[in-house]
Amino acid sequence: MDTSSWDTVVLEADGAVLVDFWAPWCRPCKAVRPVLEQLEAESGGRIGFAAVDIDENPELASRYEVLSIPTVILFEGGEPQRALVGARPRGHFEQAFGAWLSGSDPSRASPTGTHRE
């Protein structure tokens, strides 16, 4: 994904979108990718998934204060809701984004505003 498709795919999406900020040279990013692919396959389309190569789209990384990769940010209603920074086991992703992945009401699962872990 690049800046030309960002608004349509993420900001104007009908539902939540989980965005993976990564780079080709980042080994931890390569470890996170299969976890996100599994979650995407199991989500049944309840949320969208996208990836942003920060080397090719530094302005998007800067806009969302991505200072370390991998960083995964969940967007809903065009706004970041939750973020995970660093390579984490699958359980961390399920805990942080579980309400969205399962189709539950995320307002009961997380505090107001962007929460970074």
N, C-alpha and C positions, 0 to 999 in steps of 0.2 A: 504494500500500500504506500502511496505517496501523498503529498500535500494536495494534489488535484482531486483525489478521491476521498480525502479525509472527511470533509463536511458531510458528504452523502453517506458514506459507510459508517461513520462513528457518530457525528454530532446530530444528524437528522434521522438516525435509525429509529425504528418503531419500538424497539426494546433495548435491553442492555447489550453492550458489546465489550468483550474482554480483549484488551490490546496488549500485545507482547512487544516491548521495546527491546531490540536486540541488535547484534552486529555479527557478521560472518566470522570474525576472528575470536569471538567470545566463547570460550569453552563452557562456562556455566550456562550460557544461553542454549547451547546444544543439548545440555542435560535437561533443561526445562521444556524444550520443544515437545518431546514425546509425551510428557505429562499433560501439556495443554491439548495435544492432539487426542489423547484418550478422553479428556474431559469434554472436548468438542463432540466426539463421536457418541458419548453417553448422554449429552445434554438434550438430545432429541430436537435440536433447533430452538430451544427455549431462549438461548442467548446467542449473539453473534461472536465470532472470533476473528481477529485481525492481527497482523504483525507489521511493525514499522522498523526498517533498517535505519538505525540512527546515523550511520555514516552517509547515507543517501538523503536523509531527511532530518538534518540537525535542528531545523527550526521547530519541528514538532516536538523533539526531545526537549528543547529549551523551553518551549511554551508550557510544558507540563512538568518542568523542573526535574527531568530525568537526569540524575547526576551519576548514577551507577546502573550497570546492566548485569543481568536481566532485571527489568522492572516491568511488572504486569499491572495494568490499571484497568479497573472496570468502570465503564462510562454508562450512564443512564440519563436520558433526557438531555443529552449533550454535555453533561457535567461529570467530572471524575467523582466516583463514590468511594472506592477502596483501592488500595495499591499494595502490592507485595514487592519488596526489593530483594534481589539476590536469589540464588538457586535454593529452592526449598523442596522438601518432599511433597508428594501428592497431597497428603493430609493437610498441609498448610493451605494449599489452594482450595481444597474442599471446605475447610473451616472458614476461610476469608470470603469465598464467593459462593458458598453452599446454597444460600437462600435464592440466589439468581439461577444457579445451575439446576436446582430442583423445582423452580417455579413457585417457591414460597414467597411470602411478603417480605422483601428485604428490609423494609423500614423497621421491622421488629428484630432484625438480626444485627444491625449496625447502628452506631451513633450517627447523629446528624453531621454532615460535612465529610470531607475526604479524610479517610483513615489510612495512614501508611504504616506498614509493618516491615 
